[in-house]
Amino acid sequence: MHIVAALFVDNFAMRQVEGPSTRLDLTGVYFSQVAPSALPCTVSPHLVVLIFCPEGELGDGVLQVVFQPPGTDPEQTPPLAQNVSPFRVDSGKFTYRLVRAELPIERFGQVLAHCRIGTGHWMSVPLTILPPV
């Protein structure tokens, strides 16, 4: 299995179309957001992770997401937040996981969402926290 995409979104919806086929509607995809207040503060981004299981592979897995500042090792450094989510997906199909984090922000700048399935390779998605307007 592997991660096809991981994105921060404002909204996520699914709908059926002819086939039968499924459409994923992702709106408000972003890679930065304004902090809700002066520091320190907490932000709560929504991350959607799309996962594919190739034909013939078992579909049981665990998605791990670890949020950390850049330059830190997701396996060695205590996280700002983390989520571990077991899942099952049929062989040859896709699934998704929605991850909502409560991130304590002590300085403006980038946070990385490190994502992986099981003990596989990490994939990182950046989120930049900007000063309030």
HELIX and SHEET records of a PDB file:
SHEET    1   A 3 HIS A   2  PHE A   8  0                                        
SHEET    2   A 3 HIS A  46  PHE A  52 -1                                        
SHEET    3   A 3 PHE A  94  ARG A 100 -1                                        
SHEET    1   B 2 ASN A  11  VAL A  17  0                                        
SHEET    2   B 2 SER A  21  THR A  27 -1                                        
SHEET    1   C 5 SER A  32  VAL A  34  0                                        
SHEET    2   C 5 MET A 123  LEU A 130  1                                        
SHEET    3   C 5 GLY A 109  ILE A 117 -1                                        
SHEET    4   C 5 ASP A  60  GLN A  68 -1                                        
SHEET    5   C 5 ALA A  81  ARG A  88 -1                                        
SHEET    1   D 2 CYS A  41  VAL A  43  0                                        
SHEET    2   D 2 LEU A 103  ILE A 105 -1                                        
END                                                                             
